[in-house]
Each structure stands twice: as structure tokens, then as C-alpha cells.
Amino acid sequence: MTHDHAPEPTPGPGSDLTRDRLAKQPDETGSRDAGEQARDRLSDVRREVAKAVVGQDAAVSGLLVALLCGGHVLMEGVPGVAKTLLVRTLASALDVDTRRVQFTPDLMPGDITGSMVIDPQQGELRFREGPVFTNLLLADEINRTPPKTQSALLEAMEEGQVSVDGRSRTLPSPFLVAATQNPVEYEGTYPLPEAQLDRFLLKVVLPIPERAQELEVLRRHAGGFDPRDVRGAGVTAVARPEDILAGRAAVARVSVSDEVAGYIVDVARATRDSPSLSLGVSPRGATALLRAARAWAWLNGRDFVTPDDVKALAHATLVHRLGLRPEAELEGTDVAQVLASALGSVPVPR
């Protein structure tokens, strides 16, 4: 199935993303609905983030896609590649509330979700909200805490609520967990449980910047840039939570043909049939790829999904859901290579 009028898609938020651009397409009648205005404002967010963060386009794209899908993002990179700065800057550009939790080996679940405490004035128990009650939660170095504490986020990420003392409490909307992690081979890290990984819509890798980008970082710091003061860098709020919600409503109207849906299913099944993998993409992973592709199509000005949208988001959406067999790992096989092979084995619908 072809769409001759489809614009050329920009690269998706995979680990090999180059500088991409979100499309701004004016309505032919001259009027602009809430969805179109939201798309323009979310495009402007990228410009604001660039005032404080050099490069890292893949992570910016991933965070925007996740916000539009009601999903969450796992960002991996060595210390010092602006993971924390990126999330704080994005929150400022979106004018949303944000909180940060530094994950440590002694962090307890109640330190994230909140707990019951005694009110000294009333002499009775009351609930004290944890930092999870926010719009954008920065879970910093999430793999430095044991799995028991990591799992405290499962209900929040899946259902948008937390349950304490037998009562469920709804989290604000929009709600997104932006978790950062160091590569698992680094000292003092714990691998995330499979159930936890599956709750992340996307995983994006923040690489070491290229030489020209790193030089620009140094120039900014030499000029007085303070990474703790993003407002001082000129970052302003160009979008609001209402734009995210309007964008979600518009994304829900993006159509997916049977051919494209079948392509997603075939890609998922190809990973399950791979002899190199002990764990392939589950149906949850396939639906995640569908959601992400719809958001990416809308951000690029289209109301339908193309196979290129699926391919652009496949790596970021699926790679963390795959499990490599020990023998394949000993042979030096990489999960990304297996995924690329599975994608290459599936015919692309035309």
C-alpha cells in the first residue's frame, strides 16, 4: 500500500539518529485546530532544549514521542552526557512540574511513592506524597538501586497511580518517567528486571558527543553557562500540558492500515523465531511500536503511518525487550544486530 503524497520521514529516535526536524504543516483552509497548534509548539520545544543541550536529538525525539503516547523513556549513557540536564530543560520548555529521585542502593520504595506518617497536630496517620506525584519524574541512575525498589515504579508507570495502605492514589496527567541508567557493565549497577524494562516505551542511547559538539559545550561553559540554571540559558516555556493532551488526542486519530499493522506483527514474530534470542518481542512490545509509530507520523505532519515510521522507531521501541541467548552473547552477538537482522528478514509492504 502506497501513499504518494506522504512527506519523506525524518529519522526516528534510535541510537543512530542524526539531526531531525519536526514538520510544521499549515492547514489549507487557514484555520488551525488544537492538534496543529500543539504540533507547532512541541516542535518549538526542540529549539528551547537546544539552548541548554548540545546534540542528543535521539533522546529529545524519544521523550516527545513518549509524552504523546503516555509512555516512559529509559535513557542510557555514561556519566556526563547531559541526561539529567536534558530532562530538566525539557520540563522547563513544557512548563510541567518535575521532580528528581537519585536512586541509591539504600533507597526504599516509600521514598518514591510516599508513605503514611503521623500528623503531629492531628495525632493521626496521613499520607505524605512521594516525588512520583509530578508530571515528569527524573529517575536518575535507576540501575543503582536493587530490583525491589525499582519495582516500586511498576504500578505508577503502568496504571498512573500508586497504592499505599490499601488505597490507590491517581498521579497527575501527563505523567512520564524519564529514567537514566549507566551501562550495566559499570561498577555498582543492577540489571533492570524484565517486567520493569517492558514498561518503558522507548530506550534511547545518549552517545559521547562528536568533536564539534563537544567543542560547543566547552564554549558555552567558558561563556558562563550554568547547567543548574536552565532559565539562565534562555530556556522559556513554549508549550503547556494542554498541548501534550491535545497532541495525544490528535495521535489517536492517526490511521494504521492493515498492511502496516501486519508488518509490525511480522517483525515481532521474526524476533521470536530468532535462534539468537531467548526472549522475543511480546504482543505488548508490538502494540508499543504501533503507538510510537503513530506519534512519530503525527509529529512529522501525517495522519497515517508508513512502514518507514515503523522502521524509524523499531530500534528504540524493541531493543530493550529482547533477551540474548548466552551462547550468542559468548559469540559476540549484539541485540541490536539481531533486531536489525529480524527487520531485514520481513518484507516491507508497498
C-alpha positions in Angstrom: 0.0 0.0 0.0 1.5 3.3 -1.0 0.8 7.0 -0.2 2.3 9.1 -2.9 1.6 12.3 -1.0 3.5 11.3 2.1 6.4 13.5 3.0 9.8 12.0 3.5 10.0 10.9 7.1 12.7 12.2 9.3 15.0 9.8 11.2 13.4 8.2 14.3 14.7 8.3 17.9 17.0 5.3 17.5 20.6 5.2 18.6 21.8 6.3 15.1 19.6 9.4 14.9 21.0 12.5 13.2 19.5 15.9 13.5 15.9 15.6 12.6 13.2 18.2 12.2 9.5 18.0 13.1 7.3 19.1 10.3 5.0 22.2 10.6 2.3 21.9 8.0 -0.3 24.7 7.8 -3.9 23.9 7.4 -5.1 24.6 3.8 -8.1 26.4 5.0 -6.1 28.8 7.0 -7.6 27.7 10.3 -5.6 25.7 12.9 -7.1 23.3 15.3 -5.8 22.5 18.7 -3.8 19.5 17.4 -2.0 21.5 14.8 -1.1 24.2 17.3 0.1 21.6 19.7 2.4 20.1 17.0 3.9 23.5 16.3 4.5 24.2 20.0 6.1 20.8 20.5 8.3 21.5 17.6 9.4 24.7 19.3 10.3 22.7 22.4 13.2 21.2 20.5 14.6 24.7 19.8 14.4 25.6 23.5 16.1 22.3 24.6 19.0 23.1 22.2 19.7 26.3 24.1 21.0 24.2 27.0 21.7 20.8 25.5 24.0 20.2 22.5 23.0 17.4 20.3 21.2 14.4 21.8 18.4 14.6 19.2 17.5 11.0 19.6 16.7 11.5 23.3 14.6 14.6 22.6 12.7 12.8 19.9 12.1 9.8 22.2 10.8 12.0 25.1 8.4 13.8 22.8 7.1 10.5 21.4 6.7 9.0 24.8 4.8 12.1 26.1 2.3 11.7 23.2 1.9 8.0 23.9 1.6 8.3 27.6 4.7 6.1 27.8 8.1 6.3 29.5 11.7 6.5 28.4 14.9 4.8 29.5 18.0 6.8 28.7 21.3 5.0 28.8 24.7 6.7 28.6 28.0 7.1 30.5 28.0 9.8 33.2 28.4 13.3 31.9 26.5 13.2 28.6 23.7 15.6 29.8 21.0 13.0 30.7 19.8 14.9 33.8 20.2 18.3 32.1 18.1 17.2 29.2 15.1 16.2 31.3 15.3 19.4 33.4 15.4 21.5 30.3 12.5 19.7 28.7 10.4 20.2 31.8 11.1 23.9 31.6 10.2 24.2 27.9 7.0 22.3 28.5 6.0 24.2 31.7 5.4 21.0 33.6 6.2 20.0 37.2 9.3 17.9 37.6 11.0 16.1 40.4 14.2 14.1 40.6 15.0 11.0 42.6 18.6 9.9 42.9 18.5 6.1 43.0 20.9 4.6 45.5 21.4 1.2 47.0 19.6 2.1 50.2 16.6 3.8 48.6 13.3 2.4 49.8 10.0 2.0 47.8 8.3 4.5 50.1 10.9 7.1 49.3 9.5 7.1 45.8 5.7 6.5 46.2 5.2 8.2 49.5 4.2 6.8 52.9 1.9 7.1 55.9 3.2 9.4 58.6 1.8 10.7 61.8 0.4 14.2 61.7 1.8 15.8 64.9 -1.1 18.3 65.1 -4.0 15.9 64.5 -2.3 12.9 66.1 -3.4 10.6 63.3 -1.9 9.0 60.2 -1.9 10.9 56.9 -0.4 10.2 53.5 2.7 12.1 52.5 3.2 12.2 48.8 6.4 10.9 47.4 8.3 12.5 44.4 6.4 10.3 42.0 3.5 12.8 42.3 4.6 15.0 39.4 4.4 15.4 35.7 7.9 14.5 34.7 9.8 12.2 37.1 13.5 12.0 36.6 14.6 8.6 38.0 18.3 9.3 38.0 20.6 6.2 37.7 17.8 3.9 38.2 20.0 0.8 37.9 22.0 1.7 41.0 19.2 0.6 43.3 18.1 -3.1 43.9 15.2 -4.6 41.9 12.8 -4.3 44.9 13.0 -0.6 44.9 13.0 -0.4 41.1 9.7 -2.3 41.1 8.1 0.5 43.2 7.6 2.3 39.9 5.7 -0.5 38.1 2.2 0.5 39.2 2.9 4.1 38.6 4.2 3.5 35.1 1.5 1.1 34.0 -1.6 2.5 35.7 -0.8 6.1 36.5 -1.4 5.5 40.2 0.2 4.3 43.4 -1.3 2.1 46.1 -0.3 2.8 49.7 -2.0 1.5 52.8 -4.8 -0.2 50.8 -5.7 3.0 48.9 -5.0 3.9 45.3 -4.0 7.5 44.5 -4.0 8.9 41.0 -0.9 10.6 39.6 -1.0 13.9 37.7 -1.6 14.0 34.0 0.5 14.0 31.9 2.9 11.7 33.7 6.2 10.4 32.4 9.1 8.6 33.9 12.4 9.6 32.4 14.9 7.1 33.8 18.6 7.3 33.3 21.0 4.4 33.7 24.7 3.8 33.2 25.8 0.9 31.1 25.3 -2.3 33.0 28.9 -3.2 33.0 29.7 -0.2 35.2 30.5 -0.9 38.8 27.6 -0.7 41.3 24.8 -1.3 38.8 21.9 -3.7 38.9 20.2 -5.0 35.7 16.6 -3.9 35.5 14.1 -6.7 35.8 12.4 -7.8 32.5 9.0 -6.6 33.8 10.5 -3.2 34.5 12.1 -2.9 31.1 8.9 -3.8 29.4 7.2 -0.8 31.0 9.4 1.6 29.1 8.0 2.6 25.8 11.4 3.5 24.4 15.1 3.1 25.2 17.4 5.7 23.8 21.2 5.8 24.0 23.0 9.1 24.6 26.4 8.8 22.9 29.5 10.8 23.6 29.1 14.0 21.5 31.1 14.4 18.3 34.2 16.7 18.5 32.4 19.7 17.1 29.5 19.3 19.6 31.9 18.8 22.5 33.7 21.9 21.5 30.4 23.8 21.5 29.8 22.5 25.1 33.1 23.9 26.2 32.5 27.2 24.6 29.2 27.6 26.4 30.7 26.7 29.7 33.6 29.2 29.1 30.9 31.8 28.4 29.3 31.3 31.8 26.7 28.6 31.1 25.5 27.0 34.4 23.8 23.6 33.8 22.0 24.1 37.1 20.2 27.2 35.8 18.4 26.4 32.5 16.4 29.6 32.7 19.7 31.5 32.7 20.5 29.8 29.4 17.4 31.5 27.9 15.1 28.4 28.0 11.4 29.5 28.1 8.2 27.6 28.3 6.8 27.4 24.7 4.3 24.6 25.4 1.9 23.6 28.1 0.5 20.4 29.5 -2.7 21.1 27.5 -0.6 20.9 24.3 0.5 17.4 25.2 -3.1 16.3 25.8 -4.2 17.9 22.6 -1.4 16.1 20.8 -2.5 12.8 22.3 -6.0 13.3 21.0 -4.6 14.0 17.5 -2.3 11.0 17.6 -5.3 8.8 18.4 -6.8 9.8 15.1 -3.7 8.7 13.1 -4.8 5.8 10.9 -2.9 2.5 10.6 -3.6 0.3 7.5 -3.9 -3.5 7.8 -0.6 -3.8 5.8 1.3 -1.7 8.2 -0.2 -3.5 11.2 0.7 -6.8 9.7 4.3 -5.5 9.1 4.6 -4.8 12.9 3.3 -8.2 13.8 5.7 -9.9 11.4 8.6 -8.0 12.8 7.6 -9.1 16.3 7.2 -12.7 15.3 10.6 -12.6 13.5 12.3 -11.8 16.8 10.6 -14.8 18.5 11.8 -17.1 15.8 15.4 -15.9 16.0 17.8 -18.6 17.3 20.0 -15.9 18.9 17.2 -14.7 21.2 15.8 -16.3 24.4 13.2 -13.6 24.6 11.5 -12.1 21.6 9.1 -9.2 21.3 5.8 -9.8 23.2 2.4 -8.6 22.0 2.8 -5.6 24.4 6.0 -4.7 22.5 4.2 -4.9 19.2 1.5 -2.5 20.4 4.2 -0.2 21.8 5.7 0.0 18.4 2.3 0.8 16.9 1.7 3.6 19.4 5.2 5.1 18.9 4.9 5.0 15.1 1.6 6.8 15.2 3.1 9.5 17.3 6.1 9.8 15.0 3.8 10.0 12.0 1.8 12.8 13.6 4.9 14.8 14.6 6.0 14.6 11.0 2.7 16.1 9.8 0.9 13.0 8.6 -2.4 11.4 9.7 -1.4 7.8 8.6 1.5 5.5 9.5 4.0 4.3 6.9 6.5 1.4 7.1 9.2 4.0 7.4 7.7 5.2 10.6 7.8 1.7 11.9 11.4 1.2 11.0 12.4 4.6 12.4 11.0 3.6 15.8 11.7 -0.1 15.8 15.1 0.0 17.5 14.2 2.4 20.3 11.0 0.6 21.0 12.1 -3.1 20.8 15.8 -3.4 21.6 15.3 -3.4 25.4 12.6 -6.0 25.2 14.9 -8.7 23.7 16.9 -11.3 25.6 20.1 -12.7 24.1 20.9 -16.4 24.5 24.2 -17.0 26.5 25.8 -18.8 23.6 25.1 -15.9 21.2 26.5 -13.5 23.7 29.7 -15.5 24.0 30.0 -15.3 20.2 29.9 -11.5 20.5 26.5 -11.1 19.0 24.7 -7.8 19.8 21.0 -7.5 20.5 20.8 -4.6 18.0 22.4 -6.7 15.3 19.8 -9.4 15.9 17.0 -6.9 15.7 18.4 -5.4 12.5 18.5 -8.9 11.0 14.9 -9.6 12.0 13.8 -6.3 10.4 15.7 -7.2 7.3 14.0 -10.5 7.0 10.5 -9.1 6.9 9.1 -7.9 3.6 8.2 -4.2 3.7 4.6 -3.6 2.4 4.3 -1.3 -0.5 
